[in-house]
């Protein structure tokens, strides 16, 4: 089974830090591929750096423009199933 976890992130590094600390305590996280879809902002570098603290195989994708709460999550899920061919 191919496992892919996707995150969307925009402009809230403090909240993301807490989320990633929690995820890092999850068992078998290292068996998952993780992709972050990051919206452009003044803190996108900080968010990218935080993403790399996850105890897994991490890929970051910074969108060239802000896609919003409809398109960015859709792209993330589509990427997991269509591009990475993850199971569900």
DAKA-V696133 format. One record per pair of residues at least 6 apart in sequence whose C-alpha atoms are under 6 Angstrom apart, sorted by the first residue. I is the first residue (numbers start at 1). GAP is how many residues later the second one is. Records with the same first field share a line. If there is no record, write none. Layout:
I->GAP, GAP
This chain:
2->84, 85
3->29, 83
4->28, 29, 30, 82
5->29
6->28, 29, 30
7->29
8->28, 29, 30
9->29
10->29
13->34
24->31
30->26
33->24
34->24
35->23, 24, 25
36->24, 25
37->24, 25
38->24
39->24, 27
40->26
80->6
